[in-house]
Amino acid sequence: MIQVEDALLLIQQHTHKLPAKKIKVKKSLGYILSEAVYSPMDMPPFRQSAMDGYAFLYGDSTRYEVVNTIAAGHFSTIEIKKDQAVRIFTGAFVPDNLDTVVMQEHTVANGNKMEIIKMPSKFSNVRNKGEQVKINELVLQQNTPITAAAIGFLTCLGITEIAVYDKPKVGIIVTGDELVRAGEQLPKGAIYESNSVMLEAALQQMGIKKVKIYGVKDTLKATKKVIKNNLDKFDVVLVSGGISVGDYDFVKEALWSNGVEELFYKINQKPGKPLFFGKKNNTLATRRSPRPWPRLTWFRCTAR
């Protein structure tokens, strides 16, 4: 019997990375980066106003002539003289010869005249070029999971394609003569099968969509056949039921007969003690508790 910590370490040691591929950023949710990402640009790419207000050259004056308006997405080359200012909005380009933005709440405007009633400190409310991210700066490390936030961040840097590890193909095998699909008539002595549906949903929550479910009756021949087919086709094989010491528990024998190397069997935990984890070539095979809640708990601990 193996301890939980040792089992997790053993699983990690025998888990290999899948081949890398290039994909579009907008399609990358749930993938893992196979290469680090470096910024192709400064962010912001120009000096930028952090507030709605007025941009001016800091000095002794509090009264300014407003000579232009710059909205976000627009650029101005107009020469701004001393004691002049421009009306500016959040995210807008700040002209090179202006260094400070005063919030509009701290001003009084009358036509093209503006008076500052609460003077900000010099350089206030101006984001410098490259203040958040500099060109060629490391922005996401290798092995970073791609989240919705990461997709937004990469897109704001103009990145449209990244290198990721492929996601595993997973086969789910459910054993048991007593199992019936939800929605079908339930005979006496039978129960509804829920493990495969729960595991598929958990995998989809991780962004893994290449999942196939197989039901098998409690015979050694049928169990061996379906396990063989799964080992040939999938990166990971999850088996529910049939590995303890019952007369109809054929999974362990079927795994052995198909050349699966046992890495451990039975773990020091309750529930879920009769847990099997093995490997054949690069395919991982595990059998877990047929009871839904222990199975989901152990899945979250190991499969992730």
N, C-alpha and C positions, 0 to 999 in steps of 0.2 A: 504494500500500500504506500502511496506517495502523498506527501504533504502538498497543500494547495499552492504554496509559494514555489515549490520545486516543479510542480506540474506546469505552472504558468511560464517558468523559465525554460523548461524543456520544449514547450510549444513554440516559444519565441525563437529558440535555437534552430528549430526544424522548419521554420516558416521562411520561404524564399520570396524574393521580389519577382514580380512578373515583368515581362518585356515592356520597355518604354515606347511611347508613341507621341506624336504631336496631335493636339486637338485644339479646337476653337475655345477661347476663354469662356464664351457664353454657354458652352456645352460641358464645362469642366467640373460642375458641382459634384462633390463627393470623391473626386479623384485625389491622388497624392502626387506632389511634384517630384519628378525624377531628376530635375536639374534646378539649381538656384536661379532666381530671377533678379536681374539688375535693371535699374531704371534707365530708359532710353532718353530721358529728358529731366529738366529741372521742374519741380513742382512747389509753388506756382511757377509757370514759365516766364512770368514777368512780374514787376512790382505791382502789387494788388491791394486795393482798398479792403479793409476788414469791416468797414461800416458804411452806412449811408451818411453823407455829410458833405464837407468841403475840404478839398486838398489845397494846401498852400505851402509856401516856403517860410519856415519858422523864423520869427524875428520879434521885434518889439511892438509891432502894430497889432491892434485888435480889430481894425476896420479894413475890409477888403472889397475890391470890385470883382464881381463874378463875371468872367469873360467867356465861359464855355461850360458845357455839360457833357460828362462822360458816363455812359451807361455800360453795364456789363456786356462784353462782347464787342465793344467799340474801341477804337484806337485814335489818339489825337497827337498831332505833331505841332499844334499851335504853340507859339512861344509865350510863356507865362512870365510876366514881369513882377518885380517886387510890389507888394501891396495889391496883387491880383490873386484870385483863387478860381477854382473850377468846382462846379457842382458835381458830386461823384456818388456812385452807388456801390454797394457791396459786391466785390468780385471784379470791379472795373479796373482798367489799366491806370496806374498813377504815373503821370509825366515825370521824366527823369530829373527835372530841375525843381520838383516839389518833394518835400520830405515828411509832411505831417498831414493827417486827416483829423478834423474835428467833427465830432458827432453832431448831427443836425439838431439834436435836442439842446445842445449847448451853444446855439447861435440864435440870432434874430435876423431875419432877412426882410428886405424891403426893395422890391424890384431887382435891380442888378447890384444892390449893396448888401453886404453881410457883415455883421458884428459878432465877434466871439465874446460870449458872456462867461464862459468857463474855459480857460485856456488849457489845452492838454499839454503833456510833456512832449518834447521834441521827438520825432519819429513814431509817435503814437498812431495806432490803427493802420499801419502800412506793413503788409507782408512782403518781405524781400524775395527776390527770385531765388528759388532753390531752398527756401526756408524750411519747407516740410520734407522734401526729398531732393537730393542732388543727382545730377546726371551720373550714371554708372554706379550709383550707390546700391548695395544689396538691399532688396526690399522683401523678398520671400526666400527662405532657406530651402534647400533640398529636403524632401520628406514632409513638407508642410501640407496638411489637408486643405483642399480648396473649399472654402465656405462662400456663402453669398457675399459676405463682406470682402473677401479676397477677390472675388470676381469684379465687384464694384471698384476696388482699389486698382486692380490691373487695368481695367478699362479706362479709368481716369488718367492713366499713364500712356494711353494709346496702344497698349499691348493687346493683340487680338489672338495670339496663338502661344501655347506653352507646351512643355514636355512633361508628360505624366506617366505613371505606371498604369498598365492596363488593369482593369478590375477582374477579380476571379469569376470563373464560371462555377456555379454551385449546384450540386445535385442533392436533393433531400429524399431520403428513403424512409418510408413509414411502414413498420411491420405490425401485423396483428389481424387475426381472423375476426376479431370483435369490433373492428373499426368500420364506421359508416360515414359517408360524407354528409355534412350539414345540409339540411333541406330534403334529404331522402327519408323514407319511412324507417323508423328505428325498431328493429325486431327485438324480442326479448333476449337478454343476454348481451346485447350490443351497446356500444357507446359512440358518440360522435367524435370524429377525428379532428383535433384542433391544432396539433403541434405543427404540421406542415404550413398551415395558414399563418400561424403566429411567427414561425421562423422566416417565412417568405416576407412578411411585413417588416420584421426586424432587419432583414437584409436590404430591403428597399429603402428603409430609413437610413441605412449606411450608404445608399447610392448604388447598391449592387442589384442589377436588374436581370442578369443572365442566370435565372434560377429555373430549375425543372424539378417537379415533384413526381415521385414514383410510390405507388402503394404495392405491397407484396404480402402474400398469404404466408402463414406460419409453416413453411416447408423448407428444408435445407436446400433442395434443388432450386426452388424459386428464389430464395434469398441469395444463393451463390451467383445465380445468373444476373440478377439486377445489380448486385454489387460489382461484378465484373464489368458490366456495361458502363456503370458510373465511373469506375476507376479509369476507364479508357477515355472518357469524354470530359471529365470535370477536373478543376483544380482543387476543389474541396468537396468532400462527400460527408454529409451529415445524416446519421442514422438514428431513428427514434425507435426504442424498444428492442427486446429480444436478445439481451446479452448477459443476463444474470444466470441462475442455475436451474431454471424451469425446463420442463420436458420440451417446450416449444420455443426455447430461446436459442436460435440458430445463428445469430449475427456474428458472434465471435469466431465460430468455426468457419463461417463463410468468408470472413475477412482473412483468416489465416490461409485458407485453401486458395485464395486469390493472390497470395504473396504479399499481404500487408504486414509490414514489420511492426510489432507491438512495441511502443515506446513507454506506455504505462497502462495498467488496468487496475482500477479501484483507487479512489482518492479519499483522503481523510476528511470527509465532510458529510453532513446530513442535512437535507436529503441529497440524493445524487451520487451516492457512494460508488455504485458499479459503473464507473465512467471509463471508456476505452479511448485511447488516442494512438493512432498509428500512421504509417507513411509507406507509400509505394512509389518509387521514383520521385517525382515532384508533386504527387497528389497526396493531400492530407485526408485522413479518414478519422472520424470520431463518432462514437455512439454515446448518447446522453440519456438522461432519465426520460421515461415516457410521460411523466407528469408535467403539465404545462409550466407551472411557476418555477420549479427547480430548473427546468430546461431553459427557460428564458433567462433566469439569473446567471446560469453557467455560460450561456451563449454570450451574454454581455461581458462577462469576465474574460472569456477566451477568444471568441471569434474576432472581436475588435482588435 
